[in-house]
Amino acid sequence: MGNSPVPLSVEQIRKELPTTWEITTSDEASKIVRVYKLSQYLDGIKVITAIANLANDMDHHPEILLSYSSVRVELYTHSFKGLSSFDLQFAISAEKLLSNL
């Protein structure tokens, strides 16, 4: 991404977060989460490939979980143990990239 992440509050994230993403909060950290529901396993592989390429380009790497009919993407900034501008930008970019699902 080239610059440093800026910590953001849950309220700040909510203002710009695409509606298909949600914010979860636990003792560990707040996270931005998106579950892609898919009809075929190989569609999940395509989603993961697109997310992995985006992660590589942005140098910000989400947690990704693949199951038969879904892909779960979790974003948070490990160094802050919370949310940052990188998480929000990743969610917005992923939404644009995968909006046809």
C-alpha positions as CSV (number, residue, x, y, z in Angstrom):
1,M,0.0,0.0,0.0
2,G,3.0,2.2,0.4
3,N,1.9,4.2,3.5
4,S,1.3,3.3,7.1
5,P,-2.1,2.1,8.4
6,V,-4.1,4.6,10.5
7,P,-6.2,3.1,13.4
8,L,-9.9,3.5,12.9
9,S,-12.8,3.1,15.3
10,V,-15.7,0.8,14.6
11,E,-17.9,3.9,14.0
12,Q,-15.4,5.3,11.5
13,I,-15.4,2.0,9.6
14,R,-19.2,1.7,9.5
15,K,-19.5,5.0,7.7
16,E,-17.8,3.7,4.6
17,L,-18.0,-0.1,4.8
18,P,-19.9,-1.8,2.0
19,T,-23.2,-3.2,3.3
20,T,-22.1,-6.7,2.3
21,W,-19.4,-6.6,5.0
22,E,-20.0,-6.7,8.7
23,I,-18.0,-5.8,11.8
24,T,-17.6,-8.4,14.5
25,T,-16.2,-7.7,17.9
26,S,-14.5,-10.2,20.3
27,D,-12.1,-10.1,23.2
28,E,-9.3,-10.6,20.6
29,A,-10.1,-7.8,18.2
30,S,-12.8,-6.1,16.1
31,K,-12.8,-7.5,12.6
32,I,-14.4,-6.8,9.2
33,V,-16.0,-9.9,7.8
34,R,-17.5,-11.0,4.5
35,V,-18.9,-14.4,3.7
36,Y,-19.2,-15.1,0.0
37,K,-21.9,-17.7,-0.6
38,L,-21.2,-19.8,-3.7
39,S,-22.8,-22.6,-5.6
40,Q,-19.7,-24.5,-6.5
41,Y,-16.4,-25.3,-4.7
42,L,-14.3,-24.1,-7.6
43,D,-16.0,-20.7,-7.4
44,G,-14.6,-20.5,-4.0
45,I,-11.1,-21.1,-5.4
46,K,-11.7,-18.3,-7.9
47,V,-12.7,-15.9,-5.0
48,I,-9.6,-16.9,-3.0
49,T,-7.4,-16.3,-6.0
50,A,-8.8,-12.9,-6.5
51,I,-8.5,-12.0,-2.8
52,A,-5.0,-13.4,-2.7
53,N,-3.9,-11.2,-5.7
54,L,-5.5,-8.2,-4.0
55,A,-3.7,-9.0,-0.8
56,N,-0.4,-9.3,-2.6
57,D,-1.0,-6.0,-4.4
58,M,-2.0,-4.1,-1.2
59,D,0.5,-5.9,1.1
60,H,-2.3,-6.5,3.5
61,H,-3.3,-10.1,4.1
62,P,-6.7,-11.3,5.4
63,E,-7.6,-14.5,7.0
64,I,-9.5,-16.7,4.5
65,L,-11.5,-19.8,5.2
66,L,-12.8,-22.0,2.4
67,S,-15.7,-24.4,2.8
68,Y,-17.7,-26.2,0.2
69,S,-20.1,-23.4,-0.6
70,S,-18.6,-20.3,1.0
71,V,-15.5,-18.3,1.5
72,R,-15.1,-16.3,4.7
73,V,-12.7,-13.3,4.7
74,E,-11.7,-11.6,8.0
75,L,-9.8,-8.4,8.1
76,Y,-8.0,-6.7,11.0
77,T,-4.6,-5.1,11.5
78,H,-2.5,-7.4,13.7
79,S,-0.1,-4.7,14.7
80,F,-3.0,-2.6,16.2
81,K,-5.0,-5.6,17.3
82,G,-7.9,-3.8,15.7
83,L,-9.2,-2.0,12.6
84,S,-7.3,0.3,10.4
85,S,-7.5,2.3,7.2
86,F,-5.9,-0.8,5.4
87,D,-8.8,-3.0,6.5
88,L,-11.4,-0.6,5.2
89,Q,-9.6,0.0,1.9
90,F,-9.2,-3.8,1.4
91,A,-12.9,-4.3,2.0
92,I,-13.9,-1.6,-0.5
93,S,-11.4,-2.9,-3.1
94,A,-12.6,-6.5,-2.7
95,E,-16.2,-5.4,-3.0
96,K,-15.4,-3.6,-6.3
97,L,-13.4,-6.6,-7.6
98,L,-15.9,-9.2,-6.7
99,S,-19.2,-7.3,-7.0
100,N,-20.5,-9.7,-9.7
101,L,-20.9,-12.6,-7.2
